[in-house]
Amino acid sequence: MDELQSLRKQVEELTELFHLQSQRAMDYAGMAMRKRGWVGLEEAEIESLRHLIDWTADWSYGNFARAIEAKLKEKNS
C-alpha cells in the first residue's frame, strides 16, 4: 500500500508542476500579445475574401467568417 500511496503522491506532484508550467506559458503568451498589440484586417484584405459569400443563400456567412478568422490568426501569431 505504501508504494501505491507514493505513486499517487508523485502523480499529484507532477500534475501540479504541469499546471504551473502551463499557467506560466499562458502568462508569457499573454504578455507577448499585449506588448505586440492586436493586428486587424485592412479593408483590402476583407474585400479579397468577399467572394466566399453566397449572396443567393439565406445564410452563407460561415465561409466568410472562417476565412476572416483564419486571416486574423495568421496576422496575430
C-alpha positions as MATLAB code, in Angstrom:
seq = 'MDELQSLRKQVEELTELFHLQSQRAMDYAGMAMRKRGWVGLEEAEIESLRHLIDWTADWSYGNFARAIEAKLKEKNS';
ca = [
       0.000    0.000    0.000;
       2.902    2.373    0.684;
       4.103    2.018   -2.903;
       0.662    2.915   -4.234;
       0.483    5.979   -1.982;
       3.956    7.003   -3.089;
       2.940    6.722   -6.749;
      -0.225    8.744   -6.123;
       1.805   11.460   -4.432;
       4.237   11.554   -7.367;
       1.337   11.836   -9.815;
      -0.178   14.686   -7.781;
       3.172   16.498   -7.682;
       3.713   16.071  -11.429;
       0.155   17.218  -12.146;
       0.685   20.338  -10.039;
       4.001   21.027  -11.781;
       2.331   20.612  -15.179;
      -0.416   23.085  -14.244;
       2.132   25.617  -13.001;
       4.188   25.325  -16.195;
       1.047   25.610  -18.320;
      -0.007   28.749  -16.463;
       3.445   30.275  -16.913;
       3.343   29.555  -20.639;
      -0.101   31.138  -20.940;
       1.025   34.179  -18.942;
       4.056   34.603  -21.201;
       1.921   34.298  -24.337;
      -0.487   36.891  -22.953;
       2.364   39.295  -22.204;
       3.719   38.871  -25.713;
       0.304   39.638  -27.234;
      -0.134   42.721  -25.042;
       3.298   44.025  -25.998;
       2.748   43.484  -29.690;
      -0.892   44.539  -29.780;
      -3.758   43.274  -31.877;
      -3.433   43.459  -35.648;
      -6.696   43.827  -37.542;
      -7.515   43.342  -41.198;
      -7.225   46.089  -43.739;
     -10.199   46.848  -45.961;
      -8.452   45.316  -48.990;
      -7.935   42.056  -47.088;
     -11.625   41.875  -46.198;
     -12.608   42.665  -49.778;
     -10.343   39.888  -51.051;
     -12.464   37.395  -49.090;
     -15.921   38.659  -50.113;
     -16.134   36.079  -52.904;
     -16.707   33.466  -50.187;
     -20.227   34.786  -49.529;
     -23.000   33.114  -51.490;
     -25.375   36.039  -51.944;
     -28.172   33.731  -53.144;
     -28.271   31.700  -49.917;
     -30.329   32.695  -46.879;
     -27.273   32.497  -44.634;
     -23.846   31.832  -46.052;
     -21.537   33.952  -43.957;
     -19.929   30.856  -42.388;
     -17.191   30.504  -45.009;
     -16.585   34.240  -44.978;
     -16.359   34.309  -41.174;
     -13.970   31.345  -41.116;
     -11.762   32.983  -43.734;
     -11.680   36.213  -41.709;
     -10.837   34.226  -38.582;
      -8.001   32.387  -40.360;
      -6.573   35.641  -41.700;
      -6.630   37.233  -38.236;
      -4.939   34.191  -36.695;
      -2.271   34.382  -39.405;
      -1.608   38.076  -38.734;
      -1.619   37.742  -34.940;
       0.532   34.661  -34.447;
];
